[in-house]
Amino acid sequence: MAMPRYEDLDIPAADQGTAISRAEAEFLHGLVARLKPAATLEVGMGYGCSAAYIISGAGVTHYAMDPLQSDYQGLGLRNVAKLGLDGYMKFFPEFSHAALPRLAAEGVKVDFAFIDGGHRFDDIFIDFYYAELLLRDGGHICLHDAWMRSTQTVASWVRRNKKNFVQVPTPMKNLILFRKRGEDDRAWNHFRGFGTWKSLVSHSVNTLKRKARAALGR
C-alpha cells in the first residue's frame, strides 16, 4: 500500500508538535511493512498521523483508541477517512484503561502496538501492561516521546524486569522499540529497581532544548 504524503494530513500549524514527525511516520510505515503484522494497535490517535502510516504500511486491522477526538476537532478520524484507510480501523472513543482490558478479555491478538496516549508514568505503564497481554510472541511495542522522563522510566522498568522483551535499536531518538521474545516467566515475587540518573539528566536537557526552540519559534 502506498505511503501517505505527510502534507496531505490536516494538522493545525499551531499544533504541529503534537503529531509524530514526518521522519517518525515514515519510519513506522517502513517498520510495519517489514514486520508484516496480522493486526496492529495504537493508544492515542490525535491527528491520525501514526494511524495513517501504520495502516498504510501493514494493510491489516488496526485497533485505535482515543477519547479526546473532540479536542482535535475529529481530525484524526477525518484524516484516516480522507486517505481511504478507515475501513481497516476499529476505533474506540474511550480511554485505553477501559478498552484494552476488554480487548484482552475478548482474546484479541496483535503483532505491533504504538503507545502514545497519556504521558504520565502510570498511563504508559498500564498501556504497556495491557499491550503485552494482546501481543503475540515476536510482536513489537513502540513507545513515543522518548524525551520524557516518564517514558524513559517505563522503558527502564521493561529493560530491568521484563526479560521476555528485548530493546530494538532504531534511528529515531524519540521512539523506543521493544520486541517480545516469549512468555513472562518471572517468579511471583520478582522485582528489580529501575530508573536512572541518566534519564533525569537527559530529560532536563531535552526540556531545555524544547523550550529554547519554542522561544525561537522553531
N, C-alpha and C positions, 0 to 999 in steps of 0.2 A: 504494500500500500504506500502511495506517495507521502512523503513527509510534508506537513503543512508549512506554509510560509508564515513566519513569526509576525510579519507586518499585517497579515490578514486577520489576526486576532484583535478584537476590540478591547484594549486595555487603556483606561484613562491615563493621560500623560502625567497627571498629578500623583498617580499611584503605581507607577512603573515598578517601584521597588518591591511591591507585594508579590507580583508574579515571578515565577522562576525565570532566569535569564535565557536568552537565545542559546547560549552555549550549553547550559544545563538541559534545556529542552531537547536540543539535537543529540546530546549525549544519551538521554533517556530513550529517545526513539531508536538510536543505534543499538543500545544495550538490549532492549526487549526484542528487537528484531533478531539479534544474535541468540538470545536465550530461548526464543520460541515458546513462551509460556502458553498453557492451556486456558488460563484465566488470570486476571490482574485485579489489583485493588489499590485504592488511594483514600487517604484520610485528609480532608481539607481540599476542596476543589477550587475555591477562589474564582479567578477569571477563566478557569478551564484550560490553561496553557498546558499543564502537566497531563491532564486527561487527554487532550487532543494529540499530544505527541506519543503518549503511551499507547492509546488505542490505535493510532495510525501505524505504529511500529509493530504491534502484536496482532491486531485484527481479530481479537477474541473478546469474550465477555469481560467487561470492566466494571467492577463494583466501586462506586464513589459515594462518599457521604459528606454532607456539608449543611448544617442547619442555618447558615448565615448567608445564603444566596441573596436574600433581600438586601443585605448590606452591600452587595456587589451588583445591585440592580439586575440580578438574574443573568449577568453577562457570562458566567461560567457555562450555564446550560445553553444559552443562546450561541456562544462561540462554538461549542461542540456540535450543535444542531446545524449551524451555518456551514460547517465543514462536511456535513453529511455523515457524522460519526455517532450520532445519538442512538442509532439502532443497536450499537454494541454495548451501550451503557445501562447499568442498573443503578439508578440514583436513589439515595436515601436522604431526605431532608431532615436529618436528625443528628444528634451528637454521636460520635463514634463509640462512646461508652455504652450507648443503648443499641446501636446497630451491630457492632462487632460480636458481642456475645450471642445475639440472635443468629447471626450467620454461622457462628461456630456450632450452635445447638442444632442447626439445620444440616450440618455436615458439609457446608461449602468449603471447597479447597481452591487455593490459588498458588501461583508459582512466582509472583512478583508483587510486592507491596511497597507503595510510596507513602511515607508518613510526613505530612506537612500540615497538621491541624493545629490544635492548641500547642503552645510552645513552652508551657511550664513543665518542669521535670516530671510531675506526676501524670500530666496529659500524655507526654511522649512515652513514658514508661508503660502506661496502661495500653496505649496503642500498639507498642511493640509486643507486649504480653499476648494480646489477643491476635495480632497478626501472625505470631508464631503458631498459634493453635490452628490457624487456617492454612498455614504454609506447608506445602509438600516438601519432602526431603529433596535437597538440591535447589530449592527455591531461594529467592533473594528478598531482603528487606533493605530499603534505601531511606535514610533519614535526611531531610533537607535542613538548611540553616545550621550547618556545622560550626558557624562562627559563634553560636550562642552557647553559653556555659551549660544550660540545661540539656541541650542536645549532646554536648561533649560528655556530660556526666552519665547520661544514659548509655552512650557508646562505651564508656569506661566500665560500667556495670556489665555490659554484654561481654566485653573482652575478658574480664576477670572472673565472671561467674558462669557464662554460657559456653561451655566447651564444645557444644554441638553447633556453634556458629564460628565462622572464620571471617575476619575482615578482608574485603577485596579492595586492593588499591585502585583508585580512579584518578584521572587528571583533573577532576572537579573538586576544588578546595572546599566548596560549600555543600558537598554531598558526602555521606558516609554510607558505604555499602557493605552488607553482611550476607554471607551465604550459609544456609542451613545444611549441615552435613550429618544428620542423624537425629535420633530422639534425645531428649533431655534425661540423662540417667544420673543426675546428682543425688547424693544422699539427702534424706528428708531434712537434715539439719545443716546442709551446706550453706556457707556464706563466706565471701571474701570481700573485704573492704574495697571501695572504689572511689574514683575522683582523685584528681592530681592538682598540684600547684601549677603545672603546665597549663591545665585547662583554664585556671583563673587568670594567669598572665596573658594567654592568647586571647581570651575573651575580652580582657581590658584593652589590649592593643587594638583588636578589631573594632571595638566600640568607639575608641578614639578616632580611628581611621574613618569610620562611617560618619561620625559627627563632623569631621573635617570636610569630607566630600559633600555633605549636606550643606555646610556653611558656604562652600564654593559653588553650590548649585549644580553639582555633578551627580 
